Amino acid sequence: MPFESFEAAYQQRGYNEPTIQSLNRLFDEITANQVFSSTYLVKVLGCAERTARNIMKKLREMDVVVPVSGKGKGMYRLKYKSET
C-alpha cells in the first residue's frame, strides 16, 4: 500500500466507527497508483454520492491523498510514504 500509516492518520482524527469501516474498506480496495474519485467510492462502498464526497474530504484532511492532474477534476491517488 502506498500510504502505510493510514490507520494512524484516521485514529488521530477520532472518526466514528462507520467512517473508520468505510476507510478500511477503501484502503483494502485501492491498489498502488490507482486514480480514483468520489464516483469510485460510491461503487466500492455502496454509499450515496454525498457520503462519498464526505469520505473524500476526510481523505484530504488526513493528508493521505494527492490530486492527479490530467485525469479530470476531483481525481486523487494515495500518497507514497516518501511523500509524507
Salt bridges, closest charged atoms under 4 A:
GLU4 OE1 - LYS81 NZ 3.76
GLU49 OE2 - ARG53 NH1 3.89
ASP63 OD1 - LYS79 NZ 2.77
GLU83 OE2 - ARG77 NH2 2.80
